[in-house]
Amino acid sequence: MAFDDPDTRTILAFLDRIGIPVVIEPIVGDTFLPAMRVHGGTLVVDPERLTWPGDLLHEAGHIAVTDPALRPTLDQVSDSPAEEMSAIAWSYAAAVEIGIDAAVVFHAEGYGGGGATLAENFTMGQYFGHPMLDYYGMTVSPLHAARRGETPYPHMLRWLR
């Protein structure tokens, strides 16, 4: 079972700590990311189908960047490019926070086969998506950090918008 994986346990403990609810239950039918869906602002996960633990962080990133007034009714993540980039940036920051390798989030089967490139770029500090997180008050972009006297992204000021 995927929940025996140490990365999965670490991710689930992190999501609990920051207040993103997770429900463990079987999921019937296809979902965009295997083994999970969002319902009512909650991440629903089927442990028997979970293959890529890093996908938990990506989907949680969508929940985290959703307007707090809309989060309780969130049943489908937005396909907005800005939100997708924000969720990617959020998931990397979360991986850094909990000490998980970027390759767990940006795995070989994800991101249209570009996971390894994303892992390499983010690890080298070639980020994207963090300006929206800055706009939401969740982090400070490296461009603004020195002026504001703050630690820059991937450090997060808060995990939920």
DOMIPA-429633 format. One line per 8 residues: their letters; for each residue x, y, z of C-alpha. Coordinates in nm, 3 decimals. Layout:
REM residues N
a) X:Y:Z ~ ...
REM end
This chain:
REM residues 161
mafddpdt) 0.000:0.000:0.000 ~ 0.134:0.346:-0.094 ~ 0.066:0.484:0.253 ~ 0.351:0.270:0.385 ~ 0.588:0.493:0.186 ~ 0.781:0.737:0.411 ~ 0.735:1.027:0.166 ~ 0.360:0.970:0.163
rtilafld) 0.345:0.967:0.543 ~ 0.555:1.285:0.559 ~ 0.332:1.461:0.305 ~ 0.011:1.359:0.483 ~ 0.148:1.478:0.819 ~ 0.242:1.812:0.660 ~ -0.103:1.858:0.505 ~ -0.262:1.786:0.842
rigipvvi) -0.030:2.036:1.013 ~ -0.114:2.319:0.771 ~ -0.488:2.253:0.769 ~ -0.557:2.089:0.434 ~ -0.806:1.811:0.509 ~ -0.743:1.469:0.360 ~ -1.001:1.190:0.343 ~ -0.891:0.836:0.269
epivgdtf) -1.147:0.639:0.069 ~ -1.180:0.437:-0.250 ~ -1.234:0.640:-0.565 ~ -1.431:0.483:-0.845 ~ -1.363:0.590:-1.201 ~ -1.104:0.807:-1.363 ~ -0.964:1.121:-1.208 ~ -0.721:1.376:-1.353
lpamrvhg) -0.443:1.263:-1.120 ~ -0.459:0.894:-1.040 ~ -0.597:0.807:-0.697 ~ -0.717:1.151:-0.591 ~ -0.974:1.420:-0.634 ~ -1.084:1.736:-0.457 ~ -1.426:1.753:-0.295 ~ -1.548:2.040:-0.078
gtlvvdpe) -1.194:2.173:-0.041 ~ -1.079:1.835:0.087 ~ -0.822:1.612:-0.080 ~ -0.977:1.269:-0.127 ~ -0.719:0.993:-0.174 ~ -0.752:0.627:-0.264 ~ -0.449:0.457:-0.104 ~ -0.483:0.148:-0.323
rltwpgdl) -0.438:0.356:-0.640 ~ -0.172:0.605:-0.523 ~ 0.145:0.564:-0.728 ~ 0.311:0.905:-0.707 ~ 0.315:1.058:-0.355 ~ 0.426:1.394:-0.492 ~ 0.091:1.429:-0.666 ~ -0.058:1.477:-0.317
lheaghia) 0.140:1.799:-0.283 ~ 0.041:1.921:-0.627 ~ -0.331:1.873:-0.568 ~ -0.300:2.018:-0.219 ~ -0.132:2.318:-0.382 ~ -0.449:2.382:-0.579 ~ -0.651:2.375:-0.257 ~ -0.400:2.602:-0.083
vtdpalrp) -0.402:2.874:-0.350 ~ -0.780:2.881:-0.387 ~ -0.955:3.191:-0.256 ~ -1.043:3.106:0.107 ~ -1.407:3.205:0.048 ~ -1.430:2.948:-0.233 ~ -1.215:2.673:-0.080 ~ -1.500:2.498:0.111
tldqvsds) -1.692:2.454:-0.214 ~ -1.396:2.351:-0.429 ~ -1.481:2.031:-0.615 ~ -1.265:2.077:-0.921 ~ -0.930:2.247:-0.951 ~ -0.904:2.534:-1.193 ~ -0.733:2.488:-1.527 ~ -0.614:2.848:-1.514
paeemsai) -0.245:2.867:-1.613 ~ -0.179:3.109:-1.323 ~ -0.329:2.866:-1.073 ~ -0.145:2.571:-1.223 ~ 0.187:2.754:-1.198 ~ 0.104:2.862:-0.843 ~ 0.024:2.503:-0.743 ~ 0.352:2.385:-0.896
awsyaaav) 0.548:2.652:-0.708 ~ 0.357:2.577:-0.386 ~ 0.425:2.204:-0.417 ~ 0.798:2.265:-0.459 ~ 0.807:2.496:-0.156 ~ 0.623:2.229:0.043 ~ 0.874:1.964:-0.065 ~ 1.159:2.189:0.050
eigidaav) 0.981:2.256:0.382 ~ 0.938:1.886:0.460 ~ 1.270:1.767:0.318 ~ 1.142:1.569:0.022 ~ 1.344:1.557:-0.299 ~ 1.203:1.766:-0.585 ~ 1.196:1.449:-0.797 ~ 0.918:1.314:-0.573
vfhaegyg) 0.694:1.607:-0.670 ~ 0.820:1.640:-1.026 ~ 0.829:1.269:-1.110 ~ 0.899:1.115:-1.449 ~ 0.535:1.035:-1.525 ~ 0.403:1.382:-1.442 ~ 0.387:1.717:-1.614 ~ 0.362:1.575:-1.964
gggatlae) 0.691:1.391:-1.920 ~ 0.869:1.709:-1.811 ~ 0.895:1.626:-1.443 ~ 1.272:1.574:-1.445 ~ 1.326:1.911:-1.614 ~ 1.104:2.084:-1.358 ~ 1.289:1.914:-1.072 ~ 1.623:2.023:-1.213
nftmgqyf) 1.511:2.381:-1.278 ~ 1.348:2.434:-0.939 ~ 1.643:2.275:-0.759 ~ 1.873:2.517:-0.942 ~ 1.659:2.814:-0.837 ~ 1.494:2.863:-1.176 ~ 1.143:2.905:-1.042 ~ 0.810:3.007:-1.184
ghpmldyy) 0.472:3.052:-1.022 ~ 0.605:3.223:-0.711 ~ 0.495:3.576:-0.819 ~ 0.132:3.469:-0.773 ~ 0.216:3.324:-0.432 ~ 0.375:3.660:-0.351 ~ 0.064:3.840:-0.475 ~ -0.148:3.620:-0.245
gmtvsplh) 0.077:3.709:0.051 ~ 0.198:3.351:0.088 ~ 0.566:3.411:0.012 ~ 0.804:3.684:-0.099 ~ 0.953:3.668:-0.446 ~ 1.333:3.681:-0.456 ~ 1.303:4.012:-0.641 ~ 1.131:4.176:-0.342
aarrgetp) 1.285:3.985:-0.051 ~ 1.592:4.199:0.016 ~ 1.394:4.523:0.003 ~ 1.136:4.382:0.242 ~ 1.388:4.214:0.471 ~ 1.219:3.876:0.424 ~ 1.342:3.529:0.338 ~ 1.254:3.466:-0.028
yphmlrwl) 1.066:3.185:-0.196 ~ 1.078:2.885:-0.154 ~ 1.033:2.995:0.208 ~ 0.662:3.045:0.271 ~ 0.509:3.304:0.502 ~ 0.188:3.102:0.516 ~ 0.066:2.786:0.347 ~ -0.296:2.879:0.279
r) -0.415:3.179:0.083
REM end
